[in-house]
Amino acid sequence: METFNLFRPIFYLILMMLIFNLLYVSGILKKVTAKVCILVNSLMLLVVSIILVYTGGILADQLVVIGDSMIFAFMLLIGIINLLMFTLVFYQKGK
């Protein structure tokens, strides 16, 4: 029997994000600023959302159902918010 492992990359990224946060909170990553921590977390969440949209497309194709357009709209909104946040962080860095 074949195992279902389409969500494995999502759990890898969540685990990496949690380990990074643990290292930051524990003080091991002393030279990392809060802005860098937020940017890394946002980037990982963006990658997780991309993987979820991709995996949802695969599942919809396998189950012969129509994909949800709202998920795509959420993905675009997440991308726009991340782009805005990166712009604000780098704009403030220049000041």
C-alpha positions in Angstrom: 0.0 0.0 0.0 1.3 3.4 -0.9 1.7 6.0 1.8 0.3 9.5 1.6 3.2 11.9 2.0 2.2 15.0 0.1 2.1 17.1 3.3 5.6 16.0 4.4 7.4 19.2 3.1 4.9 21.4 5.0 5.8 19.7 8.2 9.5 20.0 7.4 9.2 23.7 7.0 7.1 24.2 10.1 9.6 22.2 12.1 12.5 24.3 10.7 10.6 27.5 11.6 9.9 26.2 15.1 13.6 25.3 15.6 14.7 28.7 14.3 12.2 30.4 16.8 13.5 28.2 19.6 17.1 29.1 18.9 16.2 32.8 18.7 14.1 32.8 21.9 16.7 30.8 23.8 19.4 33.3 23.0 21.6 31.0 20.9 21.2 33.2 17.9 22.2 36.4 19.6 23.3 38.3 16.5 19.9 37.8 14.8 17.6 40.8 15.1 13.9 40.6 15.5 13.4 41.9 11.9 15.4 39.0 10.5 13.4 36.6 12.6 10.2 38.0 11.3 11.4 37.9 7.7 12.5 34.3 8.0 9.2 33.3 9.5 7.3 35.2 6.8 9.3 33.6 4.1 8.7 30.1 5.5 5.0 30.8 5.8 4.9 32.0 2.2 6.6 28.7 1.1 4.2 26.7 3.2 1.2 28.4 1.6 2.7 27.8 -1.9 3.1 24.1 -1.1 -0.4 23.9 0.2 -1.8 25.5 -3.0 0.3 23.1 -5.1 -0.7 20.0 -3.0 -4.4 21.1 -3.1 -4.2 21.2 -6.9 -2.7 17.7 -7.0 -5.5 16.4 -4.7 -8.2 18.2 -6.6 -6.9 16.6 -9.8 -6.7 13.1 -8.3 -10.2 13.4 -6.9 -11.6 14.9 -10.1 -13.0 17.9 -8.3 -12.8 21.6 -9.0 -10.2 23.6 -7.0 -11.3 26.4 -4.7 -10.7 29.8 -6.1 -10.8 31.4 -2.6 -7.5 29.5 -1.8 -5.9 31.1 -4.8 -7.1 34.5 -3.7 -5.7 33.9 -0.2 -2.4 32.9 -1.7 -2.2 36.1 -3.7 -3.1 38.1 -0.5 -0.4 36.3 1.4 2.1 37.2 -1.3 1.1 40.8 -1.4 1.3 41.2 2.4 4.8 39.6 2.4 5.9 41.9 -0.4 4.6 44.9 1.5 6.3 43.7 4.7 9.7 43.1 3.0 9.4 46.5 1.4 8.7 48.2 4.8 11.5 46.3 6.5 14.1 47.3 3.9 12.7 50.9 3.7 13.1 51.3 7.5 16.5 49.7 7.4 17.7 52.5 5.1 16.6 55.3 7.5 
